[in-house]
Amino acid sequence: MNQESQDIIVQPDPLREFATTLYQKAGVSVEHAELMAELQVETDLRNVHSHGTRMLAWYVRSMLSGEMNAKPEIRVVQEAPGIAVIDGDNGLGHPPSALAMKMAIEKAKSAGIGAAGVRNAGHFGAAACYSMMAAEEKMIGFATTNTGGPSVGAPGAAAAVIANNPLSYALPAGEERPIVLDMACGASSWGKVRTLQMYGKPIPPGWLLTADGVPTEDPDEGRILTPAAGPRGYGLGLTMGILAGPLVGGLMACHKHQGEPSEHFFIAINVSSFTDFAAYADEIDRGIRAIHATKAAEGVDQVYLPGEIEWLKREAWVNDGIPLHVDHLRELASVAGELGVEICWEW
Amino acid sequence: MNQESQDIIVQPDPLREFATTLYQKAGVSVEHAELMAELQVETDLRNVHSHGTRMLAWYVRSMLSGEMNAKPEIRVVQEAPGIAVIDGDNGLGHPPSALAMKMAIEKAKSAGIGAAGVRNAGHFGAAACYSMMAAEEKMIGFATTNTGGPSVGAPGAAAAVIANNPLSYALPAGEERPIVLDMACGASSWGKVRTLQMYGKPIPPGWLLTADGVPTEDPDEGRILTPAAGPRGYGLGLTMGILAGPLVGGLMACHKHQGEPSEHFFIAINVSSFTDFAAYADEIDRGIRAIHATKAAEGVDQVYLPGEIEWLKREAWVNDGIPLHVDHLRELASVAGELGVEICWEW
């Protein structure tokens, strides 16, 4: 069965309204419901379906069951001229994360750099949502988070020791699109392994280890994900789990369990505190054009910048609608049914 | 011929004095000469010979030829409460880089986070020298630099587009040693490729591409280094070259040529502005011990933390002396002979 044939086109505006309504039905304030819908639909528009509205049903059910706090009292618990720490009161991760990046941006306006951490909150979705907030303000943004307990190994380990933590940098340009890196520190993810397995496709070598730390391409034998580029991904994943972890009052991955609240960490670097923004932006534009003009390998149409393919998807889908998998929509329809909300697409 | 048999043991104290004298003979101030010797011998002690005193002869000759400024006027050209930009006046990279990290640390004491960039300076040696300065002050340190013109490809490219830029994080612990990540963004380096070629050893698959962007394991056919973990190393290398580049008034790799002055970039994050340092340090210590206790794969003695093997080398070599390759020492002896300085080892 072709994967595309399982997609249904959904328009972003109605999807945003639908998501806002569902969050409100789960007890979330209008302000937070609109923010959640905005960030999740933006993530879908960038073709990062794993981190967009696909997560909505899970979040809503966590609030309905009382596992997650629908009406958190978000508080700034530490503050200095360049930094802040925010307690998310066991609520959704996106609202305190957006506040943290806003505070980092404000602080960077006067200090030149600002950072903010969040503790005791849910997942924050895609890291790029927050780094891009800084790029919109002509700043370089950085965002990271931890993904809970250990799932990725260390070089030489026969057990997982770090989480598959992502990190994102967004770098503003002038006339060109911002450069947006959003990567995990593992060689892959369990989600990708299970998807390949479901479609009967081979698992690329180097992704998985058995419980004895022996490389395997058999998804049933695989117990440990490898870190991307060995010691590099291990070191980065460990570091991200300390920034979004003990630095803001949380735990390291090896002491965490799935389902516990998460920590997040953000930096904003104000370009114009360092140099003339126009000169910076001209140089970035020139660099982007030079990379576009680079000779491509055989069979490759052109060389892209990090995040560029996501920008191109967004530019197309904001008009044409977002293709969403029927399983993704079935899950949304199920939670909508429970809450008496009408769906915004036709089957 | 065994590689170890080509090593001669040199004691760190006399090596430091020797290096200090050589820099002074090249016209460098006592203060900068001592700093250079200190950082380069520390780098040798950590078994990072590629970035320690091995570079001394090249730096000294660059100053003697007038290509590099031996008596730079190091100036702070931009400043805000959390940041600074320093112009290195085309001198050695280490002195303005150490000043930049010191300024970042000072700013982080009051602002919670500090950053500083350096432009118009030479190479800065090993990135970990600077990130570790922050860890000594109970801060999380970050350091990056650019390595000049393009040498590493992008996914799908048949030409190099980014430099093989390193990045380092140093994270303080309590009773345990700081965690020190120091990595390049390429899958390997030309230095390693040439060393393997010299010893007649195979080049690991995935490191090299031909001029047409086709993977090769033949070092004579290889023209492009691949980025570590494909899009991850590409994105990180590109980002590091913008932080240590256009952000501080420099150029992107695709507009640079080898031998031009470099840019450097540093961040210090003051842990105690975010959380109680003792609680942070306890959690890091607990995490380090949990990782040490992790089951190791067959044939592996134990799982190490990033930078730990370098700490163990340092702890042994600070007493036993540093094994340095005869070619490394011949080069030092040659420049010492030209400047009338006695060597501090026996052949």
Chai-1 contact restraints between the chains, C-beta under 6 A:
chainA,res_idxA,chainB,res_idxB,connection_type,confidence,min_distance_angstrom,max_distance_angstrom,comment,restraint_id
A,Q78,B,F274,contact,1.0,0.0,6.0,A-B,restraint_1
A,A80,B,A111,contact,1.0,0.0,6.0,A-B,restraint_2
A,A80,B,G112,contact,1.0,0.0,6.0,A-B,restraint_3
A,A80,B,S273,contact,1.0,0.0,6.0,A-B,restraint_4
A,P81,B,P81,contact,1.0,0.0,6.0,A-B,restraint_5
A,P81,B,A111,contact,1.0,0.0,6.0,A-B,restraint_6
A,G82,B,G82,contact,1.0,0.0,6.0,A-B,restraint_7
A,G82,B,A111,contact,1.0,0.0,6.0,A-B,restraint_8
A,G82,B,G112,contact,1.0,0.0,6.0,A-B,restraint_9
A,G82,B,I113,contact,1.0,0.0,6.0,A-B,restraint_10
A,I83,B,G112,contact,1.0,0.0,6.0,A-B,restraint_11
A,I83,B,I113,contact,1.0,0.0,6.0,A-B,restraint_12
A,I83,B,S273,contact,1.0,0.0,6.0,A-B,restraint_13
A,V85,B,F274,contact,1.0,0.0,6.0,A-B,restraint_14
A,A111,B,A80,contact,1.0,0.0,6.0,A-B,restraint_15
A,A111,B,P81,contact,1.0,0.0,6.0,A-B,restraint_16
A,A111,B,G82,contact,1.0,0.0,6.0,A-B,restraint_17
A,A111,B,A111,contact,1.0,0.0,6.0,A-B,restraint_18
A,G112,B,A80,contact,1.0,0.0,6.0,A-B,restraint_19
A,G112,B,G82,contact,1.0,0.0,6.0,A-B,restraint_20
A,G112,B,I83,contact,1.0,0.0,6.0,A-B,restraint_21
A,I113,B,G82,contact,1.0,0.0,6.0,A-B,restraint_22
A,I113,B,I83,contact,1.0,0.0,6.0,A-B,restraint_23
A,I113,B,I113,contact,1.0,0.0,6.0,A-B,restraint_24
A,I113,B,A115,contact,1.0,0.0,6.0,A-B,restraint_25
A,A115,B,I113,contact,1.0,0.0,6.0,A-B,restraint_26
A,A154,B,V303,contact,1.0,0.0,6.0,A-B,restraint_27
A,G156,B,A296,contact,1.0,0.0,6.0,A-B,restraint_28
A,G156,B,A297,contact,1.0,0.0,6.0,A-B,restraint_29
A,G156,B,V300,contact,1.0,0.0,6.0,A-B,restraint_30
A,G156,B,V303,contact,1.0,0.0,6.0,A-B,restraint_31
A,A157,B,T294,contact,1.0,0.0,6.0,A-B,restraint_32
A,A157,B,V303,contact,1.0,0.0,6.0,A-B,restraint_33
A,A158,B,K295,contact,1.0,0.0,6.0,A-B,restraint_34
A,A158,B,A297,contact,1.0,0.0,6.0,A-B,restraint_35
A,A159,B,T294,contact,1.0,0.0,6.0,A-B,restraint_36
A,A159,B,K295,contact,1.0,0.0,6.0,A-B,restraint_37
A,V161,B,I291,contact,1.0,0.0,6.0,A-B,restraint_38
A,V161,B,T294,contact,1.0,0.0,6.0,A-B,restraint_39
A,Y169,B,T239,contact,1.0,0.0,6.0,A-B,restraint_40
A,L171,B,I242,contact,1.0,0.0,6.0,A-B,restraint_41
A,L181,B,G235,contact,1.0,0.0,6.0,A-B,restraint_42
A,L181,B,T239,contact,1.0,0.0,6.0,A-B,restraint_43
A,M183,B,R232,contact,1.0,0.0,6.0,A-B,restraint_44
A,G213,B,A297,contact,1.0,0.0,6.0,A-B,restraint_45
A,A228,B,A229,contact,1.0,0.0,6.0,A-B,restraint_46
A,A228,B,R232,contact,1.0,0.0,6.0,A-B,restraint_47
A,A229,B,A228,contact,1.0,0.0,6.0,A-B,restraint_48
A,A229,B,A229,contact,1.0,0.0,6.0,A-B,restraint_49
A,R232,B,M183,contact,1.0,0.0,6.0,A-B,restraint_50
A,R232,B,A228,contact,1.0,0.0,6.0,A-B,restraint_51
A,G235,B,L181,contact,1.0,0.0,6.0,A-B,restraint_52
A,G235,B,P306,contact,1.0,0.0,6.0,A-B,restraint_53
A,T239,B,Y169,contact,1.0,0.0,6.0,A-B,restraint_54
A,T239,B,L181,contact,1.0,0.0,6.0,A-B,restraint_55
A,I242,B,L171,contact,1.0,0.0,6.0,A-B,restraint_56
A,P246,B,Y280,contact,1.0,0.0,6.0,A-B,restraint_57
A,P246,B,E283,contact,1.0,0.0,6.0,A-B,restraint_58
A,P246,B,I284,contact,1.0,0.0,6.0,A-B,restraint_59
A,L247,B,F274,contact,1.0,0.0,6.0,A-B,restraint_60
A,V248,B,F274,contact,1.0,0.0,6.0,A-B,restraint_61
A,G249,B,T275,contact,1.0,0.0,6.0,A-B,restraint_62
A,M252,B,G287,contact,1.0,0.0,6.0,A-B,restraint_63
A,C254,B,G287,contact,1.0,0.0,6.0,A-B,restraint_64
A,C254,B,A290,contact,1.0,0.0,6.0,A-B,restraint_65
A,S273,B,A80,contact,1.0,0.0,6.0,A-B,restraint_66
A,S273,B,I83,contact,1.0,0.0,6.0,A-B,restraint_67
A,F274,B,Q78,contact,1.0,0.0,6.0,A-B,restraint_68
A,F274,B,V85,contact,1.0,0.0,6.0,A-B,restraint_69
A,F274,B,L247,contact,1.0,0.0,6.0,A-B,restraint_70
A,F274,B,V248,contact,1.0,0.0,6.0,A-B,restraint_71
A,T275,B,G249,contact,1.0,0.0,6.0,A-B,restraint_72
A,Y280,B,P246,contact,1.0,0.0,6.0,A-B,restraint_73
A,E283,B,P246,contact,1.0,0.0,6.0,A-B,restraint_74
A,I284,B,P246,contact,1.0,0.0,6.0,A-B,restraint_75
A,G287,B,M252,contact,1.0,0.0,6.0,A-B,restraint_76
A,G287,B,C254,contact,1.0,0.0,6.0,A-B,restraint_77
A,A290,B,C254,contact,1.0,0.0,6.0,A-B,restraint_78
A,I291,B,V161,contact,1.0,0.0,6.0,A-B,restraint_79
A,T294,B,A157,contact,1.0,0.0,6.0,A-B,restraint_80
A,T294,B,A159,contact,1.0,0.0,6.0,A-B,restraint_81
A,T294,B,V161,contact,1.0,0.0,6.0,A-B,restraint_82
A,K295,B,A158,contact,1.0,0.0,6.0,A-B,restraint_83
A,K295,B,A159,contact,1.0,0.0,6.0,A-B,restraint_84
A,A296,B,G156,contact,1.0,0.0,6.0,A-B,restraint_85
A,A297,B,G156,contact,1.0,0.0,6.0,A-B,restraint_86
A,A297,B,A158,contact,1.0,0.0,6.0,A-B,restraint_87
A,A297,B,G213,contact,1.0,0.0,6.0,A-B,restraint_88
A,V300,B,G156,contact,1.0,0.0,6.0,A-B,restraint_89
A,V303,B,A154,contact,1.0,0.0,6.0,A-B,restraint_90
A,V303,B,G156,contact,1.0,0.0,6.0,A-B,restraint_91
A,V303,B,A157,contact,1.0,0.0,6.0,A-B,restraint_92
A,P306,B,G235,contact,1.0,0.0,6.0,A-B,restraint_93
